[in-house]
Amino acid sequence: MKLSNEKHDPFAALRIKEFNFFLINRLFLTLGIQMQYVIVGWQVYKLTNSALAIGIVGLAEAIPFITVSLFSGHVADHFNRKHIILFFTFLLMISTGFLLYFSLDSVSVIKEYGVTPIYIIIGFIGVVRGFLSAAFPSILSQIVPRKLYSNAATWNSTVWHLASVLGPASIGFFIKESYSEAYIIDLVFISISFIAFLFIRSKPIPVKEKVESLFESLAVGVRFVFKNQLVLGALSLDLFAVLFGGAVSMLPVFVKEILHCGPEELGFLRAAPAIGAVIMALIIAYKPLKHNAGRNLFLAVGAFGVSTILFGLSTNFYWALFFLFLTGAFDNVSVVIRHTILQLATPDEMRGRVSAVNGIFIGSSNEIGAFESGVTAKAFGLKPSIVIGGLMTLLVVLGIAKLAPKLRKLNIDELK
């Protein structure tokens, strides 16, 4: 009987009602955001015919994101996290409404100013994402008990990647018909995510051991991350892997110039990493990454780099699809382990600030990686830039494995 009670339950977190509403929110919010990435990327490329212009989209979002991230972490630790999420999700709805307005044929602002108005809205969305990225992980730890953090991180990752499959794969068909129609669907999904979060009760603001000024609060969060080898190592590994391995950001150019395909194929290629990630997440749900988690983390990120190189060398749509699938599968190992480390190694009263630092490392790395990919594609050519990015990822794995031995030897059970 005792053995039965100790048996691993892969659905444990899903038995918590509020966690299910959290996942519904994450599903539709991620659907909206992922659709938005594809719509904006394709629209900007069609307007400019420039890989660098797509990279600037990433930079336009990353700079505001980084600028507000530490402050947003302080806010998430000192104010009602539910209210923060609802308020900034509402602002995301308004921003998407502006993108919809700019897509209308009757609007002359794009004809007069080019893609600059789109960049401005994307910059504002960067601010919104900065606050959401700090509040979401913080409130998740208040929804599920500590013993279920790893299981909750797995299902959270599964839903995020499932949405990352469905969003890009479906929106390509709507882009072909109309940007406006695509943005309307995007706006509807973000609105559903807002409604779903209303069903989660407000959580208490974590009790602080001492009163801190704003700058003291921010400094404490940064010091915690940089003094913790496990947290810093995991964040650095993901940061540089995503930064150099950001092949997905150049997909609009790759699809048109290398594969000679259209927006439908773009949607499937954009969804391929997420399909791999969903399958890997389901495997992890049944077979948790506890023993040798650190070793598996480094192996997975290394395999991510190799898959990126092979994608960059592809000239066939189906091979490109397959290698992108592999990048998502290997990347999700890193995502689950990193989220578990952050949840288990961080005190509750510091989760907002640590999540904000995590956001700077990880969230902005996608956008900065897009800019880096755009610059290297312009300098060396599209295919060489992707291959170079994969090689750099492998060098990062070797470097961090040397500098963070505690992470390399990590077993998750040691943190519980």
C-alpha positions as CSV (number, residue, x, y, z in Angstrom):
1,M,0.0,0.0,0.0
2,K,2.8,2.3,0.8
3,L,4.5,1.7,-2.5
4,S,1.2,2.6,-4.3
5,N,1.0,6.0,-2.4
6,E,4.5,6.9,-3.4
7,K,4.0,6.1,-7.1
8,H,4.6,9.1,-9.3
9,D,1.3,10.8,-10.5
10,P,1.9,12.5,-13.8
11,F,-1.4,14.4,-13.5
12,A,-1.0,15.6,-9.9
13,A,-0.9,19.3,-10.7
14,L,-3.9,19.0,-13.1
15,R,-6.1,18.0,-10.1
16,I,-5.8,21.6,-8.8
17,K,-8.8,23.6,-10.2
18,E,-7.0,27.0,-10.2
19,F,-4.0,25.5,-12.0
20,N,-6.3,24.4,-14.8
21,F,-7.6,28.0,-15.2
22,F,-3.9,29.1,-15.1
23,L,-3.2,26.7,-18.0
24,I,-6.3,27.9,-20.0
25,N,-4.9,31.4,-19.6
26,R,-1.5,30.3,-20.7
27,L,-2.9,28.4,-23.7
28,F,-4.9,31.3,-25.2
29,L,-2.4,34.0,-24.2
30,T,0.5,32.0,-25.8
31,L,-1.7,31.3,-28.9
32,G,-2.2,35.1,-29.3
33,I,1.4,36.0,-28.7
34,Q,2.8,33.3,-31.0
35,M,0.3,34.2,-33.8
36,Q,1.3,37.8,-33.3
37,Y,5.0,37.0,-33.9
38,V,4.2,35.2,-37.2
39,I,1.8,38.0,-38.4
40,V,4.2,40.8,-37.6
41,G,7.3,39.0,-38.9
42,W,5.6,38.2,-42.3
43,Q,4.0,41.7,-42.5
44,V,7.3,43.5,-41.9
45,Y,9.2,41.3,-44.3
46,K,6.6,41.8,-47.0
47,L,6.7,45.6,-46.5
48,T,10.5,45.9,-46.4
49,N,11.9,42.7,-48.0
50,S,14.7,42.9,-45.4
51,A,16.0,40.2,-43.0
52,L,17.4,43.0,-40.9
53,A,14.0,44.6,-40.6
54,I,12.7,41.4,-39.0
55,G,15.7,41.5,-36.6
56,I,14.8,45.1,-35.6
57,V,11.3,43.8,-34.6
58,G,13.1,41.7,-32.0
59,L,15.3,44.5,-30.8
60,A,12.3,46.9,-30.6
61,E,10.7,44.6,-28.1
62,A,13.8,43.5,-26.2
63,I,15.1,47.0,-25.2
64,P,11.8,48.0,-23.4
65,F,11.5,44.5,-22.0
66,I,15.0,44.7,-20.4
67,T,14.5,48.3,-19.3
68,V,11.4,47.5,-17.2
69,S,12.2,43.9,-16.1
70,L,14.0,44.5,-12.8
71,F,11.3,47.1,-11.8
72,S,8.6,44.7,-12.8
73,G,10.1,42.0,-10.5
74,H,9.9,44.5,-7.6
75,V,6.3,45.2,-8.5
76,A,5.5,41.4,-8.6
77,D,6.9,41.0,-5.1
78,H,5.1,44.0,-3.6
79,F,1.7,44.1,-5.3
80,N,-1.2,41.8,-6.1
81,R,0.1,39.4,-8.8
82,K,-3.4,38.6,-10.2
83,H,-4.1,42.3,-10.7
84,I,-0.8,42.8,-12.4
85,I,-1.5,40.0,-14.9
86,L,-5.0,41.2,-15.6
87,F,-3.9,44.8,-16.1
88,F,-1.1,44.1,-18.5
89,T,-3.0,41.5,-20.4
90,F,-5.6,44.2,-21.0
91,L,-2.9,46.5,-22.3
92,L,-1.7,43.7,-24.6
93,M,-5.3,43.6,-26.0
94,I,-5.2,47.3,-26.7
95,S,-1.8,47.0,-28.4
96,T,-3.1,44.2,-30.6
97,G,-6.0,46.4,-31.5
98,F,-3.5,49.0,-32.8
99,L,-1.7,46.4,-34.9
100,L,-5.1,45.4,-36.3
101,Y,-5.8,49.1,-37.1
102,F,-2.4,49.5,-38.9
103,S,-3.3,46.4,-41.0
104,L,-6.4,48.0,-42.5
105,D,-6.0,49.0,-46.2
106,S,-7.7,52.3,-45.6
107,V,-5.1,53.4,-43.0
108,S,-2.5,55.7,-44.5
109,V,-0.1,55.7,-41.5
110,I,1.8,52.7,-42.8
111,K,2.0,54.1,-46.3
112,E,3.4,57.4,-44.9
113,Y,5.7,56.1,-42.1
114,G,6.5,52.6,-43.2
115,V,7.0,50.0,-40.5
116,T,7.9,52.5,-37.8
117,P,4.3,52.5,-36.2
118,I,4.6,48.7,-36.0
119,Y,8.0,49.0,-34.2
120,I,6.5,51.5,-31.7
121,I,3.6,49.1,-30.8
122,I,6.0,46.2,-30.5
123,G,8.1,48.3,-28.2
124,F,5.1,48.9,-25.9
125,I,4.4,45.2,-26.0
126,G,7.9,44.7,-24.8
127,V,7.0,46.7,-21.7
128,V,3.8,44.6,-21.2
129,R,5.8,41.4,-21.5
130,G,8.3,42.6,-18.9
131,F,5.6,42.8,-16.3
132,L,3.8,39.6,-17.3
133,S,7.0,37.6,-17.3
134,A,7.7,38.5,-13.7
135,A,4.2,38.0,-12.4
136,F,3.3,34.7,-14.0
137,P,6.0,32.4,-12.5
138,S,5.5,34.2,-9.2
139,I,1.8,33.4,-8.9
140,L,2.2,29.9,-10.2
141,S,4.2,29.0,-7.0
142,Q,1.2,30.2,-5.0
143,I,-1.3,28.1,-6.9
144,V,0.4,24.7,-6.6
145,P,2.2,23.2,-3.5
146,R,6.0,23.0,-3.4
147,K,6.1,19.2,-4.0
148,L,4.3,19.7,-7.3
149,Y,6.5,22.5,-8.7
150,S,8.3,20.1,-11.1
151,N,5.0,18.5,-12.3
152,A,3.4,21.9,-12.7
153,A,6.4,23.2,-14.7
154,T,6.1,20.3,-17.0
155,W,2.4,20.8,-17.7
156,N,2.9,24.6,-18.0
157,S,5.7,24.0,-20.6
158,T,3.4,21.4,-22.4
159,V,0.6,23.9,-22.7
160,W,2.9,26.7,-23.8
161,H,4.4,24.6,-26.5
162,L,1.1,23.2,-27.6
163,A,-0.1,26.7,-28.2
164,S,3.2,27.4,-30.0
165,V,2.2,24.6,-32.3
166,L,-1.4,25.5,-33.0
167,G,-0.8,29.3,-33.2
168,P,1.8,29.5,-36.0
169,A,0.5,26.4,-37.8
170,S,-3.0,27.9,-38.2
171,I,-2.4,31.6,-38.6
172,G,-0.4,31.2,-41.8
173,F,-3.7,30.4,-43.6
174,F,-5.3,33.5,-42.3
175,I,-2.3,35.7,-43.2
176,K,-2.7,34.6,-46.8
177,E,-6.3,35.9,-46.8
178,S,-5.9,39.1,-44.7
179,Y,-3.6,40.6,-42.1
180,S,-6.7,42.1,-40.5
181,E,-8.5,38.8,-40.2
182,A,-5.4,37.3,-38.6
183,Y,-5.1,40.1,-36.0
184,I,-8.8,39.7,-35.1
185,I,-8.3,36.1,-34.3
186,D,-5.2,37.0,-32.3
187,L,-7.2,39.6,-30.3
188,V,-10.0,37.1,-29.6
189,F,-7.6,34.6,-28.1
190,I,-5.9,37.2,-25.9
191,S,-9.3,38.3,-24.6
192,I,-10.2,34.6,-23.7
193,S,-7.0,34.4,-21.7
194,F,-8.0,37.5,-19.8
195,I,-11.4,36.0,-18.9
196,A,-9.8,32.7,-17.8
197,F,-7.6,34.5,-15.3
198,L,-10.6,36.1,-13.6
199,F,-11.4,32.6,-12.2
200,I,-8.2,32.5,-10.2
201,R,-8.4,33.9,-6.7
202,S,-6.1,36.8,-5.6
203,K,-3.1,35.5,-3.6
204,P,-1.5,37.2,-0.6
205,I,1.5,39.4,-1.1
206,P,4.5,37.6,0.3
207,V,5.6,38.8,3.7
208,K,9.0,40.6,3.7
209,E,11.5,40.1,6.4
210,K,12.5,43.7,6.3
211,V,11.5,46.9,4.6
212,E,13.7,47.7,1.5
213,S,13.9,50.6,-0.8
214,L,13.3,50.1,-4.5
215,F,17.1,50.0,-5.3
216,E,17.8,47.7,-2.3
217,S,15.0,45.4,-3.5
218,L,16.4,45.2,-7.0
219,A,19.9,44.6,-5.8
220,V,18.9,41.8,-3.6
221,G,17.3,39.9,-6.5
222,V,20.3,40.4,-8.8
223,R,22.7,39.3,-6.0
224,F,20.7,36.2,-5.3
225,V,20.9,35.1,-9.0
226,F,24.6,35.9,-9.4
227,K,25.6,34.1,-6.2
228,N,23.6,31.0,-6.9
229,Q,25.6,28.8,-9.3
230,L,22.6,26.6,-10.1
231,V,20.4,29.5,-11.0
232,L,23.0,31.5,-12.8
233,G,24.3,28.5,-14.7
234,A,20.9,27.4,-15.9
235,L,19.9,30.9,-16.9
236,S,23.2,31.5,-18.7
237,L,23.0,28.3,-20.6
238,D,19.5,29.1,-21.9
239,L,20.4,32.7,-22.6
240,F,23.3,32.0,-24.9
241,A,21.7,28.9,-26.5
242,V,18.6,30.9,-27.5
243,L,20.7,34.0,-28.4
244,F,22.9,32.2,-30.8
245,G,20.5,29.4,-31.9
246,G,17.6,31.8,-32.9
247,A,17.0,30.2,-36.3
248,V,13.3,30.6,-36.0
249,S,13.4,34.4,-36.2
250,M,14.7,34.2,-39.7
251,L,12.1,31.8,-40.9
252,P,10.2,34.3,-43.2
253,V,13.4,34.8,-45.1
254,F,14.4,31.1,-45.0
255,V,11.0,30.1,-46.3
256,K,11.1,32.5,-49.2
257,E,14.7,32.5,-50.3
258,I,15.9,28.9,-49.4
259,L,12.8,26.7,-49.5
260,H,10.8,28.9,-52.0
261,C,7.5,28.4,-50.1
262,G,4.8,30.7,-48.7
263,P,3.0,31.6,-45.5
264,E,1.3,28.2,-45.0
265,E,4.7,26.5,-44.9
266,L,6.0,29.3,-42.6
267,G,3.3,28.4,-40.1
268,F,4.2,24.7,-40.1
269,L,7.9,25.4,-39.8
270,R,7.3,27.9,-37.0
271,A,5.2,25.2,-35.2
272,A,7.7,22.4,-35.7
273,P,9.9,23.2,-32.6
274,A,6.7,23.4,-30.4
275,I,5.5,20.0,-31.7
276,G,8.8,18.5,-30.6
277,A,8.6,20.3,-27.3
278,V,5.1,19.0,-26.6
279,I,6.1,15.4,-27.3
280,M,9.2,15.8,-25.0
281,A,7.1,17.5,-22.3
282,L,4.6,14.5,-22.3
283,I,7.6,12.1,-22.0
284,I,9.0,14.2,-19.1
285,A,5.5,14.2,-17.4
286,Y,5.7,10.4,-17.2
287,K,9.4,10.2,-16.7
288,P,10.5,13.2,-14.6
289,L,14.0,14.6,-14.9
290,K,15.2,14.1,-11.4
291,H,18.4,12.0,-11.5
292,N,21.3,13.3,-13.6
293,A,19.2,16.3,-14.5
294,G,22.3,18.5,-14.8
295,R,24.1,16.1,-17.2
296,N,20.9,15.7,-19.3
297,L,20.5,19.5,-19.4
298,F,23.9,20.0,-21.0
299,L,23.4,17.1,-23.4
300,A,20.0,18.5,-24.5
301,V,21.3,22.0,-25.1
302,G,24.3,20.5,-27.1
303,A,21.8,18.5,-29.2
304,F,19.8,21.7,-29.7
305,G,22.9,23.3,-31.2
306,V,23.6,20.4,-33.5
307,S,20.0,20.4,-34.7
308,T,20.2,24.1,-35.4
309,I,23.3,23.5,-37.6
310,L,21.6,20.8,-39.5
311,F,18.5,23.0,-40.0
312,G,20.8,25.7,-41.4
313,L,22.2,23.3,-44.0
314,S,18.8,22.1,-45.1
315,T,17.4,22.9,-48.5
316,N,14.4,20.6,-48.3
317,F,11.1,21.6,-46.6
318,Y,10.7,18.3,-44.8
319,W,14.2,18.1,-43.6
320,A,14.0,21.6,-42.3
321,L,10.7,20.7,-40.6
322,F,12.4,17.6,-38.9
323,F,15.4,19.5,-37.6
324,L,13.3,22.3,-36.2
325,F,11.2,19.6,-34.5
326,L,14.4,18.3,-32.9
327,T,15.4,21.8,-31.7
328,G,12.1,22.1,-29.8
329,A,12.3,18.6,-28.3
330,F,15.8,19.2,-26.9
331,D,15.0,22.8,-25.8
332,N,12.1,21.7,-23.7
333,V,14.4,19.6,-21.5
334,S,16.2,22.8,-20.7
335,V,13.0,24.7,-20.1
336,V,11.6,22.2,-17.6
337,I,14.8,21.8,-15.6
338,R,15.4,25.6,-15.5
339,H,11.8,26.3,-14.3
340,T,12.1,23.6,-11.7
341,I,15.4,25.0,-10.4
342,L,14.0,28.6,-10.2
343,Q,10.9,27.4,-8.3
344,L,12.7,25.2,-5.8
345,A,15.8,27.4,-5.2
346,T,14.0,30.8,-4.8
347,P,12.3,32.1,-1.6
348,D,8.7,33.1,-2.2
349,E,9.3,36.7,-1.3
350,M,11.9,37.0,-4.0
351,R,10.2,35.1,-6.9
352,G,9.1,38.3,-8.7
353,R,12.6,39.7,-8.8
354,V,14.2,36.4,-9.7
355,S,11.6,35.8,-12.4
356,A,12.4,39.3,-13.7
357,V,16.1,38.4,-13.9
358,N,15.1,35.2,-15.6
359,G,13.0,37.3,-18.0
360,I,16.0,39.4,-18.9
361,F,18.2,36.3,-19.5
362,I,15.6,34.3,-21.3
363,G,12.7,36.4,-22.5
364,S,14.8,39.1,-24.1
365,S,17.2,36.6,-25.5
366,N,14.7,35.6,-28.1
367,E,14.3,39.1,-29.4
368,I,18.0,40.0,-29.1
369,G,18.7,36.7,-30.8
370,A,16.4,37.7,-33.6
371,F,18.4,40.9,-34.0
372,E,21.7,39.0,-33.9
373,S,20.4,36.6,-36.5
374,G,19.3,39.5,-38.7
375,V,22.7,41.2,-38.5
376,T,24.7,38.0,-39.1
377,A,22.4,37.1,-42.0
378,K,23.1,40.4,-43.6
379,A,26.9,40.1,-42.9
380,F,27.5,36.4,-43.8
381,G,24.4,35.2,-45.6
382,L,21.4,33.5,-44.2
383,K,22.5,29.8,-44.1
384,P,26.0,30.6,-42.7
385,S,24.5,32.7,-40.0
386,I,22.3,29.8,-38.7
387,V,25.2,27.4,-38.8
388,I,27.5,29.8,-36.9
389,G,24.7,30.2,-34.3
390,G,24.6,26.5,-33.8
391,L,28.4,26.2,-33.4
392,M,28.4,29.1,-30.9
393,T,25.7,27.2,-28.9
394,L,28.0,24.2,-28.7
395,L,30.9,26.4,-27.4
396,V,28.6,27.9,-24.8
397,V,27.7,24.4,-23.5
398,L,31.3,23.5,-23.1
399,G,32.1,26.8,-21.4
400,I,29.3,26.7,-18.8
401,A,29.9,23.0,-18.1
402,K,33.4,24.0,-17.1
403,L,32.3,27.0,-15.0
404,A,29.2,25.5,-13.3
405,P,30.2,22.1,-12.0
406,K,27.3,22.1,-9.4
407,L,24.8,22.4,-12.3
408,R,26.5,19.7,-14.3
409,K,26.2,17.3,-11.3
410,L,22.6,18.4,-10.3
411,N,20.0,15.9,-9.2
412,I,16.6,17.6,-8.8
413,D,15.8,15.6,-5.6
414,E,18.6,17.5,-3.8
415,L,16.6,20.8,-4.1
416,K,13.5,19.5,-2.4
